[in-house]
Amino acid sequence: MFRVLPRDAFNDANLLKCIGQLTLLIEDGMIEGLGYEYDGKPFYIRQDVSDGSTFVENIRFFHVKSGKTFYHSRPMNSRGAYPIIFTIGEDVYYPLNEQGKFQMSLDHF
């Protein structure tokens, strides 16, 4: 994808901050029922050509019991502190609030 500085440096840094926060909460046992997989390779940040959102292709978040994958993305040029979005099909979820706390219910998956 074509990159523009400084905009994309800030967007990518914010995306990685969101992923770091989610994985930290999972590792610390603060989110029961959410897991992640990461291949250990450099983060492969991709851009969705339809809406400009970005995601890390080699990281996957999933519901532990059902195995359902949450597609994660960060809206282009979002000004929020933790603007990461989870989607499953047509359903959209906002897993982190502005303080970086997990706010999503995993009960119905």
C-alpha positions as a printed NumPy array, in Angstrom:
array([[  0.   ,   0.   ,   0.   ],
       [  1.171,   3.548,  -0.67 ],
       [  2.281,   5.259,   2.536],
       [  2.175,   8.974,   3.396],
       [  4.148,  10.498,   6.267],
       [  3.386,  11.614,   8.908],
       [ -0.254,  10.474,   8.689],
       [  0.386,   6.763,   8.181],
       [  3.087,   6.575,  10.845],
       [  0.567,   7.821,  13.409],
       [ -2.217,   5.565,  12.094],
       [ -0.018,   2.454,  12.172],
       [  1.367,   3.309,  15.605],
       [ -2.169,   3.662,  16.95 ],
       [ -3.207,   0.328,  15.409],
       [ -0.246,  -1.381,  17.075],
       [ -1.04 ,   0.356,  20.375],
       [ -4.558,  -1.111,  20.239],
       [ -3.244,  -4.587,  19.49 ],
       [ -0.649,  -4.253,  22.229],
       [ -3.343,  -3.279,  24.717],
       [ -5.602,  -6.191,  23.752],
       [ -2.81 ,  -8.761,  23.916],
       [ -1.606,  -7.354,  27.261],
       [ -5.106,  -7.673,  28.716],
       [ -5.356, -11.249,  27.398],
       [ -1.918, -12.209,  28.754],
       [ -2.751, -10.681,  32.152],
       [ -5.975, -12.72 ,  32.353],
       [ -8.184,  -9.635,  32.2  ],
       [-10.263, -10.885,  29.242],
       [-11.772, -14.308,  29.748],
       [-12.743, -15.994,  26.503],
       [-10.636, -13.988,  24.049],
       [ -7.5  , -15.447,  22.51 ],
       [ -5.031, -14.474,  19.859],
       [ -2.6  , -16.085,  17.433],
       [  0.54 , -14.419,  16.142],
       [  3.159, -16.011,  13.907],
       [  6.091, -14.1  ,  15.45 ],
       [  7.091, -12.494,  12.169],
       [  7.225,  -8.714,  11.524],
       [  3.803,  -7.109,  11.746],
       [  2.19 ,  -7.193,   8.313],
       [ -0.008,  -4.092,   8.263],
       [ -2.498,  -4.105,   5.398],
       [ -5.042,  -1.592,   4.213],
       [ -8.601,  -2.396,   3.186],
       [ -8.973,  -0.714,  -0.198],
       [-12.735,  -0.282,   0.22 ],
       [-12.636,   1.976,   3.295],
       [ -8.963,   2.714,   4.064],
       [ -9.003,   0.926,   7.415],
       [ -5.867,  -0.945,   8.454],
       [ -5.289,  -4.297,  10.137],
       [ -2.413,  -6.62 ,  10.966],
       [ -2.736,  -9.653,   8.738],
       [ -0.573, -11.99 ,  10.81 ],
       [ -2.452, -11.481,  14.091],
       [ -5.815, -13.126,  14.715],
       [ -8.215, -12.613,  17.615],
       [-10.76 , -15.326,  18.348],
       [-13.403, -16.455,  20.816],
       [-11.831, -19.288,  22.793],
       [-14.943, -21.487,  23.182],
       [-16.515, -21.129,  19.747],
       [-13.34 , -20.528,  17.736],
       [-15.002, -17.638,  15.87 ],
       [-12.507, -15.149,  14.479],
       [-12.933, -11.448,  15.11 ],
       [-11.697,  -9.503,  12.104],
       [ -9.874,  -6.496,  13.572],
       [ -9.338,  -3.121,  11.943],
       [ -8.623,   0.499,  12.727],
       [-10.604,   3.169,  10.864],
       [ -8.502,   5.475,   8.706],
       [ -7.529,   8.736,  10.454],
       [ -9.51 ,   7.987,  13.61 ],
       [ -8.781,  10.385,  16.463],
       [ -9.827,   7.979,  19.222],
       [ -7.356,   6.668,  21.767],
       [ -8.221,   2.983,  21.129],
       [-10.344,   2.915,  17.955],
       [ -9.892,  -0.769,  17.088],
       [-12.993,  -2.496,  15.737],
       [-13.919,  -6.195,  15.747],
       [-16.301,  -7.53 ,  13.118],
       [-17.959, -10.883,  12.591],
       [-20.03 , -10.866,   9.443],
       [-22.163,  -7.731,   9.573],
       [-21.813,  -7.275,  13.332],
       [-19.444,  -4.533,  14.549],
       [-17.966,  -4.353,  18.055],
       [-15.762,  -1.822,  19.832],
       [-13.685,  -3.925,  22.232],
       [-11.774,  -1.098,  23.958],
       [-13.05 ,   2.106,  25.517],
       [-11.14 ,   5.411,  25.455],
       [ -9.158,   4.373,  28.54 ],
       [ -8.069,   1.067,  26.968],
       [-10.356,  -1.097,  29.103],
       [-12.094,  -4.083,  27.52 ],
       [-15.805,  -3.273,  27.183],
       [-17.147,  -6.004,  24.905],
       [-19.313,  -8.905,  26.098],
       [-18.195, -12.285,  24.797],
       [-21.15 , -14.184,  26.273],
       [-23.183, -14.651,  23.072],
       [-20.465, -16.114,  20.876]])
